[in-house]
Amino acid sequence: MAQIDLDKVLDKAYADKDLTTILSAPVAALKGVSDRDGELLQEAFGVKTVADLAKLKYVRWAQALAALDTSSS
């Protein structure tokens, strides 16, 4: 089972929320992602929520490529 320190990846306003709320939150709920970043993601890719970002094919492709990289292990 995957584990993550929510305090490290979420804006403090979302750190105590349940997973359903986090996934439906705007991408600005992620630490380091500004409201403007969220607007740009929506304009470019139609991404509105954390779940949308996770499902974005370009993110998935990048993750798959990074997983193939054995040089950084």
PDB file of N, CA, C and O in Angstrom:
ATOM      1  N   MET A   1       0.845  -1.175   0.000  1.00  0.00           N
ATOM      2  CA  MET A   1       0.000   0.000   0.000  1.00  0.00           C
ATOM      3  C   MET A   1       0.896   1.245   0.000  1.00  0.00           C
ATOM      4  O   MET A   1       1.875   1.318   0.742  1.00  0.00           O
ATOM      5  N   ALA A   2       0.550   2.197  -0.825  1.00  0.00           N
ATOM      6  CA  ALA A   2       1.331   3.429  -0.919  1.00  0.00           C
ATOM      7  C   ALA A   2       1.073   4.317   0.298  1.00  0.00           C
ATOM      8  O   ALA A   2      -0.043   4.392   0.812  1.00  0.00           O
ATOM      9  N   GLN A   3       2.133   4.982   0.740  1.00  0.00           N
ATOM     10  CA  GLN A   3       2.014   5.918   1.854  1.00  0.00           C
ATOM     11  C   GLN A   3       2.654   7.234   1.457  1.00  0.00           C
ATOM     12  O   GLN A   3       3.601   7.267   0.671  1.00  0.00           O
ATOM     13  N   ILE A   4       2.130   8.317   2.008  1.00  0.00           N
ATOM     14  CA  ILE A   4       2.661   9.637   1.702  1.00  0.00           C
ATOM     15  C   ILE A   4       2.444  10.546   2.905  1.00  0.00           C
ATOM     16  O   ILE A   4       1.427  10.450   3.591  1.00  0.00           O
ATOM     17  N   ASP A   5       3.388  11.411   3.149  1.00  0.00           N
ATOM     18  CA  ASP A   5       3.266  12.390   4.225  1.00  0.00           C
ATOM     19  C   ASP A   5       2.479  13.580   3.677  1.00  0.00           C
ATOM     20  O   ASP A   5       3.024  14.407   2.945  1.00  0.00           O
ATOM     21  N   LEU A   6       1.215  13.661   4.030  1.00  0.00           N
ATOM     22  CA  LEU A   6       0.331  14.690   3.478  1.00  0.00           C
ATOM     23  C   LEU A   6       0.803  16.100   3.798  1.00  0.00           C
ATOM     24  O   LEU A   6       0.578  17.016   3.007  1.00  0.00           O
ATOM     25  N   ASP A   7       1.446  16.291   4.931  1.00  0.00           N
ATOM     26  CA  ASP A   7       1.954  17.616   5.287  1.00  0.00           C
ATOM     27  C   ASP A   7       3.029  18.090   4.309  1.00  0.00           C
ATOM     28  O   ASP A   7       3.223  19.293   4.132  1.00  0.00           O
ATOM     29  N   LYS A   8       3.721  17.151   3.679  1.00  0.00           N
ATOM     30  CA  LYS A   8       4.784  17.517   2.741  1.00  0.00           C
ATOM     31  C   LYS A   8       4.277  17.803   1.337  1.00  0.00           C
ATOM     32  O   LYS A   8       4.953  18.489   0.570  1.00  0.00           O
ATOM     33  N   VAL A   9       3.105  17.296   0.984  1.00  0.00           N
ATOM     34  CA  VAL A   9       2.630  17.437  -0.392  1.00  0.00           C
ATOM     35  C   VAL A   9       1.381  18.288  -0.557  1.00  0.00           C
ATOM     36  O   VAL A   9       1.006  18.630  -1.678  1.00  0.00           O
ATOM     37  N   LEU A  10       0.736  18.631   0.549  1.00  0.00           N
ATOM     38  CA  LEU A  10      -0.503  19.394   0.462  1.00  0.00           C
ATOM     39  C   LEU A  10      -0.374  20.760   1.116  1.00  0.00           C
ATOM     40  O   LEU A  10       0.379  20.944   2.073  1.00  0.00           O
ATOM     41  N   ASP A  11      -1.119  21.705   0.583  1.00  0.00           N
ATOM     42  CA  ASP A  11      -1.277  22.992   1.230  1.00  0.00           C
ATOM     43  C   ASP A  11      -1.891  22.718   2.598  1.00  0.00           C
ATOM     44  O   ASP A  11      -2.699  21.802   2.755  1.00  0.00           O
ATOM     45  N   LYS A  12      -1.497  23.525   3.589  1.00  0.00           N
ATOM     46  CA  LYS A  12      -1.945  23.238   4.963  1.00  0.00           C
ATOM     47  C   LYS A  12      -3.462  23.214   5.104  1.00  0.00           C
ATOM     48  O   LYS A  12      -3.980  22.562   6.012  1.00  0.00           O
ATOM     49  N   ALA A  13      -4.182  23.903   4.237  1.00  0.00           N
ATOM     50  CA  ALA A  13      -5.649  23.903   4.304  1.00  0.00           C
ATOM     51  C   ALA A  13      -6.244  22.540   3.945  1.00  0.00           C
ATOM     52  O   ALA A  13      -7.401  22.267   4.265  1.00  0.00           O
ATOM     53  N   TYR A  14      -5.468  21.691   3.289  1.00  0.00           N
ATOM     54  CA  TYR A  14      -5.977  20.383   2.863  1.00  0.00           C
ATOM     55  C   TYR A  14      -5.359  19.208   3.611  1.00  0.00           C
ATOM     56  O   TYR A  14      -5.791  18.071   3.420  1.00  0.00           O
ATOM     57  N   ALA A  15      -4.375  19.446   4.444  1.00  0.00           N
ATOM     58  CA  ALA A  15      -3.637  18.366   5.103  1.00  0.00           C
ATOM     59  C   ALA A  15      -4.512  17.474   5.980  1.00  0.00           C
ATOM     60  O   ALA A  15      -4.184  16.306   6.188  1.00  0.00           O
ATOM     61  N   ASP A  16      -5.600  17.998   6.489  1.00  0.00           N
ATOM     62  CA  ASP A  16      -6.459  17.192   7.372  1.00  0.00           C
ATOM     63  C   ASP A  16      -7.737  16.706   6.680  1.00  0.00           C
ATOM     64  O   ASP A  16      -8.648  16.200   7.335  1.00  0.00           O
ATOM     65  N   LYS A  17      -7.798  16.861   5.367  1.00  0.00           N
ATOM     66  CA  LYS A  17      -9.003  16.459   4.619  1.00  0.00           C
ATOM     67  C   LYS A  17      -8.935  14.983   4.247  1.00  0.00           C
ATOM     68  O   LYS A  17      -7.858  14.388   4.219  1.00  0.00           O
ATOM     69  N   ASP A  18     -10.086  14.406   3.965  1.00  0.00           N
ATOM     70  CA  ASP A  18     -10.141  13.014   3.531  1.00  0.00           C
ATOM     71  C   ASP A  18      -9.725  12.917   2.060  1.00  0.00           C
ATOM     72  O   ASP A  18      -9.715  13.919   1.346  1.00  0.00           O
ATOM     73  N   LEU A  19      -9.389  11.727   1.620  1.00  0.00           N
ATOM     74  CA  LEU A  19      -8.855  11.508   0.283  1.00  0.00           C
ATOM     75  C   LEU A  19      -9.821  11.954  -0.809  1.00  0.00           C
ATOM     76  O   LEU A  19      -9.390  12.527  -1.810  1.00  0.00           O
ATOM     77  N   THR A  20     -11.099  11.708  -0.640  1.00  0.00           N
ATOM     78  CA  THR A  20     -12.082  12.118  -1.634  1.00  0.00           C
ATOM     79  C   THR A  20     -12.062  13.635  -1.816  1.00  0.00           C
ATOM     80  O   THR A  20     -12.121  14.128  -2.943  1.00  0.00           O
ATOM     81  N   THR A  21     -11.979  14.366  -0.724  1.00  0.00           N
ATOM     82  CA  THR A  21     -11.924  15.823  -0.778  1.00  0.00           C
ATOM     83  C   THR A  21     -10.638  16.293  -1.453  1.00  0.00           C
ATOM     84  O   THR A  21     -10.657  17.216  -2.268  1.00  0.00           O
ATOM     85  N   ILE A  22      -9.531  15.657  -1.112  1.00  0.00           N
ATOM     86  CA  ILE A  22      -8.240  16.038  -1.698  1.00  0.00           C
ATOM     87  C   ILE A  22      -8.249  15.805  -3.203  1.00  0.00           C
ATOM     88  O   ILE A  22      -7.822  16.676  -3.961  1.00  0.00           O
ATOM     89  N   LEU A  23      -8.724  14.659  -3.644  1.00  0.00           N
ATOM     90  CA  LEU A  23      -8.735  14.351  -5.070  1.00  0.00           C
ATOM     91  C   LEU A  23      -9.646  15.278  -5.860  1.00  0.00           C
ATOM     92  O   LEU A  23      -9.391  15.538  -7.036  1.00  0.00           O
ATOM     93  N   SER A  24     -10.694  15.776  -5.238  1.00  0.00           N
ATOM     94  CA  SER A  24     -11.608  16.699  -5.927  1.00  0.00           C
ATOM     95  C   SER A  24     -11.216  18.163  -5.741  1.00  0.00           C
ATOM     96  O   SER A  24     -11.870  19.058  -6.278  1.00  0.00           O
ATOM     97  N   ALA A  25     -10.155  18.405  -4.985  1.00  0.00           N
ATOM     98  CA  ALA A  25      -9.686  19.775  -4.740  1.00  0.00           C
ATOM     99  C   ALA A  25      -8.970  20.312  -5.973  1.00  0.00           C
ATOM    100  O   ALA A  25      -8.487  19.541  -6.802  1.00  0.00           O
ATOM    101  N   PRO A  26      -8.903  21.630  -6.092  1.00  0.00           N
ATOM    102  CA  PRO A  26      -8.123  22.220  -7.192  1.00  0.00           C
ATOM    103  C   PRO A  26      -6.652  21.847  -7.037  1.00  0.00           C
ATOM    104  O   PRO A  26      -6.194  21.563  -5.930  1.00  0.00           O
ATOM    105  N   VAL A  27      -5.910  21.849  -8.150  1.00  0.00           N
ATOM    106  CA  VAL A  27      -4.507  21.447  -8.094  1.00  0.00           C
ATOM    107  C   VAL A  27      -3.686  22.350  -7.181  1.00  0.00           C
ATOM    108  O   VAL A  27      -2.616  21.946  -6.724  1.00  0.00           O
ATOM    109  N   ALA A  28      -4.156  23.545  -6.909  1.00  0.00           N
ATOM    110  CA  ALA A  28      -3.464  24.441  -5.979  1.00  0.00           C
ATOM    111  C   ALA A  28      -3.463  23.884  -4.553  1.00  0.00           C
ATOM    112  O   ALA A  28      -2.787  24.432  -3.682  1.00  0.00           O
ATOM    113  N   ALA A  29      -4.206  22.807  -4.303  1.00  0.00           N
ATOM    114  CA  ALA A  29      -4.163  22.146  -2.997  1.00  0.00           C
ATOM    115  C   ALA A  29      -2.820  21.455  -2.797  1.00  0.00           C
ATOM    116  O   ALA A  29      -2.451  21.130  -1.668  1.00  0.00           O
ATOM    117  N   LEU A  30      -2.090  21.228  -3.879  1.00  0.00           N
ATOM    118  CA  LEU A  30      -0.761  20.625  -3.787  1.00  0.00           C
ATOM    119  C   LEU A  30       0.252  21.701  -3.415  1.00  0.00           C
ATOM    120  O   LEU A  30       0.258  22.788  -3.991  1.00  0.00           O
ATOM    121  N   LYS A  31       1.094  21.390  -2.461  1.00  0.00           N
ATOM    122  CA  LYS A  31       2.110  22.336  -1.999  1.00  0.00           C
ATOM    123  C   LYS A  31       2.999  22.738  -3.176  1.00  0.00           C
ATOM    124  O   LYS A  31       3.512  21.887  -3.902  1.00  0.00           O
ATOM    125  N   GLY A  32       3.170  24.043  -3.348  1.00  0.00           N
ATOM    126  CA  GLY A  32       4.024  24.555  -4.412  1.00  0.00           C
ATOM    127  C   GLY A  32       3.297  24.848  -5.713  1.00  0.00           C
ATOM    128  O   GLY A  32       3.893  25.393  -6.642  1.00  0.00           O
ATOM    129  N   VAL A  33       2.023  24.497  -5.796  1.00  0.00           N
ATOM    130  CA  VAL A  33       1.234  24.794  -6.990  1.00  0.00           C
ATOM    131  C   VAL A  33       0.355  25.998  -6.680  1.00  0.00           C
ATOM    132  O   VAL A  33      -0.490  25.948  -5.786  1.00  0.00           O
ATOM    133  N   SER A  34       0.558  27.067  -7.417  1.00  0.00           N
ATOM    134  CA  SER A  34      -0.198  28.298  -7.169  1.00  0.00           C
ATOM    135  C   SER A  34      -1.544  28.260  -7.886  1.00  0.00           C
ATOM    136  O   SER A  34      -1.786  27.406  -8.738  1.00  0.00           O
ATOM    137  N   ASP A  35      -2.402  29.191  -7.528  1.00  0.00           N
ATOM    138  CA  ASP A  35      -3.678  29.321  -8.224  1.00  0.00           C
ATOM    139  C   ASP A  35      -3.428  29.575  -9.711  1.00  0.00           C
ATOM    140  O   ASP A  35      -4.132  29.032 -10.562  1.00  0.00           O
ATOM    141  N   ARG A  36      -2.423  30.403 -10.024  1.00  0.00           N
ATOM    142  CA  ARG A  36      -2.093  30.696 -11.428  1.00  0.00           C
ATOM    143  C   ARG A  36      -1.612  29.437 -12.140  1.00  0.00           C
ATOM    144  O   ARG A  36      -1.972  29.203 -13.294  1.00  0.00           O
ATOM    145  N   ASP A  37      -0.806  28.628 -11.466  1.00  0.00           N
ATOM    146  CA  ASP A  37      -0.382  27.353 -12.054  1.00  0.00           C
ATOM    147  C   ASP A  37      -1.607  26.506 -12.391  1.00  0.00           C
ATOM    148  O   ASP A  37      -1.675  25.893 -13.456  1.00  0.00           O
ATOM    149  N   GLY A  38      -2.564  26.479 -11.480  1.00  0.00           N
ATOM    150  CA  GLY A  38      -3.798  25.734 -11.706  1.00  0.00           C
ATOM    151  C   GLY A  38      -4.561  26.255 -12.908  1.00  0.00           C
ATOM    152  O   GLY A  38      -5.092  25.475 -13.698  1.00  0.00           O
ATOM    153  N   GLU A  39      -4.617  27.575 -13.049  1.00  0.00           N
ATOM    154  CA  GLU A  39      -5.289  28.177 -14.212  1.00  0.00           C
ATOM    155  C   GLU A  39      -4.595  27.766 -15.505  1.00  0.00           C
ATOM    156  O   GLU A  39      -5.253  27.445 -16.494  1.00  0.00           O
ATOM    157  N   LEU A  40      -3.276  27.776 -15.494  1.00  0.00           N
ATOM    158  CA  LEU A  40      -2.516  27.399 -16.688  1.00  0.00           C
ATOM    159  C   LEU A  40      -2.696  25.926 -17.033  1.00  0.00           C
ATOM    160  O   LEU A  40      -2.805  25.571 -18.206  1.00  0.00           O
ATOM    161  N   LEU A  41      -2.726  25.064 -16.012  1.00  0.00           N
ATOM    162  CA  LEU A  41      -2.980  23.643 -16.253  1.00  0.00           C
ATOM    163  C   LEU A  41      -4.374  23.427 -16.844  1.00  0.00           C
ATOM    164  O   LEU A  41      -4.564  22.579 -17.716  1.00  0.00           O
ATOM    165  N   GLN A  42      -5.338  24.199 -16.361  1.00  0.00           N
ATOM    166  CA  GLN A  42      -6.691  24.074 -16.895  1.00  0.00           C
ATOM    167  C   GLN A  42      -6.734  24.545 -18.346  1.00  0.00           C
ATOM    168  O   GLN A  42      -7.343  23.892 -19.194  1.00  0.00           O
ATOM    169  N   GLU A  43      -6.090  25.675 -18.633  1.00  0.00           N
ATOM    170  CA  GLU A  43      -6.075  26.187 -19.999  1.00  0.00           C
ATOM    171  C   GLU A  43      -5.381  25.222 -20.960  1.00  0.00           C
ATOM    172  O   GLU A  43      -5.869  24.972 -22.061  1.00  0.00           O
ATOM    173  N   ALA A  44      -4.252  24.691 -20.537  1.00  0.00           N
ATOM    174  CA  ALA A  44      -3.449  23.848 -21.417  1.00  0.00           C
ATOM    175  C   ALA A  44      -3.987  22.427 -21.567  1.00  0.00           C
ATOM    176  O   ALA A  44      -3.979  21.870 -22.665  1.00  0.00           O
ATOM    177  N   PHE A  45      -4.454  21.842 -20.462  1.00  0.00           N
ATOM    178  CA  PHE A  45      -4.795  20.422 -20.466  1.00  0.00           C
ATOM    179  C   PHE A  45      -6.195  20.092 -19.942  1.00  0.00           C
ATOM    180  O   PHE A  45      -6.581  18.923 -19.920  1.00  0.00           O
ATOM    181  N   GLY A  46      -6.948  21.090 -19.526  1.00  0.00           N
ATOM    182  CA  GLY A  46      -8.277  20.825 -18.978  1.00  0.00           C
ATOM    183  C   GLY A  46      -8.245  20.270 -17.568  1.00  0.00           C
ATOM    184  O   GLY A  46      -9.241  19.726 -17.091  1.00  0.00           O
ATOM    185  N   VAL A  47      -7.109  20.402 -16.893  1.00  0.00           N
ATOM    186  CA  VAL A  47      -6.944  19.882 -15.533  1.00  0.00           C
ATOM    187  C   VAL A  47      -7.545  20.865 -14.537  1.00  0.00           C
ATOM    188  O   VAL A  47      -7.143  22.027 -14.480  1.00  0.00           O
ATOM    189  N   LYS A  48      -8.509  20.391 -13.752  1.00  0.00           N
ATOM    190  CA  LYS A  48      -9.140  21.234 -12.731  1.00  0.00           C
ATOM    191  C   LYS A  48      -8.847  20.748 -11.316  1.00  0.00           C
ATOM    192  O   LYS A  48      -8.761  21.549 -10.385  1.00  0.00           O
ATOM    193  N   THR A  49      -8.696  19.444 -11.156  1.00  0.00           N
ATOM    194  CA  THR A  49      -8.569  18.860  -9.820  1.00  0.00           C
ATOM    195  C   THR A  49      -7.286  18.043  -9.686  1.00  0.00           C
ATOM    196  O   THR A  49      -6.605  17.755 -10.670  1.00  0.00           O
ATOM    197  N   VAL A  50      -6.980  17.682  -8.451  1.00  0.00           N
ATOM    198  CA  VAL A  50      -5.836  16.808  -8.187  1.00  0.00           C
ATOM    199  C   VAL A  50      -6.019  15.490  -8.935  1.00  0.00           C
ATOM    200  O   VAL A  50      -5.060  14.966  -9.502  1.00  0.00           O
ATOM    201  N   ALA A  51      -7.219  14.955  -8.944  1.00  0.00           N
ATOM    202  CA  ALA A  51      -7.490  13.701  -9.656  1.00  0.00           C
ATOM    203  C   ALA A  51      -7.267  13.870 -11.153  1.00  0.00           C
ATOM    204  O   ALA A  51      -6.714  12.978 -11.796  1.00  0.00           O
ATOM    205  N   ASP A  52      -7.688  14.999 -11.718  1.00  0.00           N
ATOM    206  CA  ASP A  52      -7.455  15.255 -13.140  1.00  0.00           C
ATOM    207  C   ASP A  52      -5.963  15.241 -13.455  1.00  0.00           C
ATOM    208  O   ASP A  52      -5.542  14.675 -14.464  1.00  0.00           O
ATOM    209  N   LEU A  53      -5.168  15.862 -12.594  1.00  0.00           N
ATOM    210  CA  LEU A  53      -3.726  15.902 -12.800  1.00  0.00           C
ATOM    211  C   LEU A  53      -3.140  14.495 -12.757  1.00  0.00           C
ATOM    212  O   LEU A  53      -2.283  14.150 -13.571  1.00  0.00           O
ATOM    213  N   ALA A  54      -3.602  13.685 -11.806  1.00  0.00           N
ATOM    214  CA  ALA A  54      -3.101  12.315 -11.675  1.00  0.00           C
ATOM    215  C   ALA A  54      -3.438  11.470 -12.901  1.00  0.00           C
ATOM    216  O   ALA A  54      -2.688  10.560 -13.253  1.00  0.00           O
ATOM    217  N   LYS A  55      -4.556  11.767 -13.546  1.00  0.00           N
ATOM    218  CA  LYS A  55      -4.991  11.009 -14.719  1.00  0.00           C
ATOM    219  C   LYS A  55      -4.421  11.542 -16.023  1.00  0.00           C
ATOM    220  O   LYS A  55      -4.578  10.906 -17.065  1.00  0.00           O
ATOM    221  N   LEU A  56      -3.767  12.685 -15.990  1.00  0.00           N
ATOM    222  CA  LEU A  56      -3.252  13.311 -17.201  1.00  0.00           C
ATOM    223  C   LEU A  56      -2.236  12.388 -17.870  1.00  0.00           C
ATOM    224  O   LEU A  56      -1.248  11.992 -17.252  1.00  0.00           O
ATOM    225  N   LYS A  57      -2.480  12.052 -19.121  1.00  0.00           N
ATOM    226  CA  LYS A  57      -1.630  11.076 -19.796  1.00  0.00           C
ATOM    227  C   LYS A  57      -0.167  11.507 -19.838  1.00  0.00           C
ATOM    228  O   LYS A  57       0.719  10.654 -19.789  1.00  0.00           O
ATOM    229  N   TYR A  58       0.103  12.782 -19.926  1.00  0.00           N
ATOM    230  CA  TYR A  58       1.492  13.243 -19.985  1.00  0.00           C
ATOM    231  C   TYR A  58       2.210  13.006 -18.651  1.00  0.00           C
ATOM    232  O   TYR A  58       3.400  12.695 -18.627  1.00  0.00           O
ATOM    233  N   VAL A  59       1.494  13.152 -17.571  1.00  0.00           N
ATOM    234  CA  VAL A  59       2.065  12.866 -16.252  1.00  0.00           C
ATOM    235  C   VAL A  59       2.351  11.372 -16.140  1.00  0.00           C
ATOM    236  O   VAL A  59       3.408  10.968 -15.656  1.00  0.00           O
ATOM    237  N   ARG A  60       1.419  10.572 -16.584  1.00  0.00           N
ATOM    238  CA  ARG A  60       1.593   9.117 -16.516  1.00  0.00           C
ATOM    239  C   ARG A  60       2.754   8.664 -17.390  1.00  0.00           C
ATOM    240  O   ARG A  60       3.530   7.795 -16.992  1.00  0.00           O
ATOM    241  N   TRP A  61       2.877   9.250 -18.583  1.00  0.00           N
ATOM    242  CA  TRP A  61       3.985   8.901 -19.472  1.00  0.00           C
ATOM    243  C   TRP A  61       5.314   9.263 -18.822  1.00  0.00           C
ATOM    244  O   TRP A  61       6.257   8.472 -18.838  1.00  0.00           O
ATOM    245  N   ALA A  62       5.385  10.464 -18.251  1.00  0.00           N
ATOM    246  CA  ALA A  62       6.622  10.906 -17.599  1.00  0.00           C
ATOM    247  C   ALA A  62       6.984   9.991 -16.430  1.00  0.00           C
ATOM    248  O   ALA A  62       8.155   9.663 -16.239  1.00  0.00           O
ATOM    249  N   GLN A  63       5.986   9.579 -15.650  1.00  0.00           N
ATOM    250  CA  GLN A  63       6.242   8.666 -14.534  1.00  0.00           C
ATOM    251  C   GLN A  63       6.753   7.318 -15.039  1.00  0.00           C
ATOM    252  O   GLN A  63       7.660   6.738 -14.443  1.00  0.00           O
ATOM    253  N   ALA A  64       6.184   6.823 -16.120  1.00  0.00           N
ATOM    254  CA  ALA A  64       6.611   5.543 -16.682  1.00  0.00           C
ATOM    255  C   ALA A  64       8.049   5.639 -17.180  1.00  0.00           C
ATOM    256  O   ALA A  64       8.848   4.731 -16.949  1.00  0.00           O
ATOM    257  N   LEU A  65       8.382   6.724 -17.857  1.00  0.00           N
ATOM    258  CA  LEU A  65       9.752   6.914 -18.329  1.00  0.00           C
ATOM    259  C   LEU A  65      10.741   7.014 -17.173  1.00  0.00           C
ATOM    260  O   LEU A  65      11.828   6.438 -17.223  1.00  0.00           O
ATOM    261  N   ALA A  66      10.359   7.743 -16.140  1.00  0.00           N
ATOM    262  CA  ALA A  66      11.234   7.881 -14.969  1.00  0.00           C
ATOM    263  C   ALA A  66      11.431   6.532 -14.284  1.00  0.00           C
ATOM    264  O   ALA A  66      12.518   6.247 -13.780  1.00  0.00           O
ATOM    265  N   ALA A  67      10.407   5.712 -14.263  1.00  0.00           N
ATOM    266  CA  ALA A  67      10.520   4.390 -13.631  1.00  0.00           C
ATOM    267  C   ALA A  67      11.481   3.485 -14.402  1.00  0.00           C
ATOM    268  O   ALA A  67      12.072   2.573 -13.825  1.00  0.00           O
ATOM    269  N   LEU A  68      11.637   3.734 -15.705  1.00  0.00           N
ATOM    270  CA  LEU A  68      12.568   2.953 -16.515  1.00  0.00           C
ATOM    271  C   LEU A  68      14.021   3.361 -16.328  1.00  0.00           C
ATOM    272  O   LEU A  68      14.934   2.615 -16.684  1.00  0.00           O
ATOM    273  N   ASP A  69      14.233   4.544 -15.770  1.00  0.00           N
ATOM    274  CA  ASP A  69      15.577   5.084 -15.604  1.00  0.00           C
ATOM    275  C   ASP A  69      16.297   4.374 -14.469  1.00  0.00           C
ATOM    276  O   ASP A  69      15.984   4.583 -13.297  1.00  0.00           O
ATOM    277  N   THR A  70      17.232   3.560 -14.812  1.00  0.00           N
ATOM    278  CA  THR A  70      18.009   2.844 -13.793  1.00  0.00           C
ATOM    279  C   THR A  70      19.263   3.594 -13.389  1.00  0.00           C
ATOM    280  O   THR A  70      19.943   3.190 -12.445  1.00  0.00           O
ATOM    281  N   SER A  71      19.585   4.677 -14.083  1.00  0.00           N
ATOM    282  CA  SER A  71      20.813   5.407 -13.775  1.00  0.00           C
ATOM    283  C   SER A  71      20.717   6.222 -12.495  1.00  0.00           C
ATOM    284  O   SER A  71      21.744   6.554 -11.902  1.00  0.00           O
ATOM    285  N   SER A  72      19.511   6.550 -12.059  1.00  0.00           N
ATOM    286  CA  SER A  72      19.377   7.377 -10.848  1.00  0.00           C
ATOM    287  C   SER A  72      19.167   6.534  -9.591  1.00  0.00           C
ATOM    288  O   SER A  72      18.990   7.081  -8.502  1.00  0.00           O
ATOM    289  N   SER A  73      19.184   5.244  -9.730  1.00  0.00           N
ATOM    290  CA  SER A  73      18.972   4.362  -8.564  1.00  0.00           C
ATOM    291  C   SER A  73      20.212   4.214  -7.736  1.00  0.00           C
ATOM    292  O   SER A  73      20.199   3.510  -6.727  1.00  0.00           O
TER     293      SER A  73
END
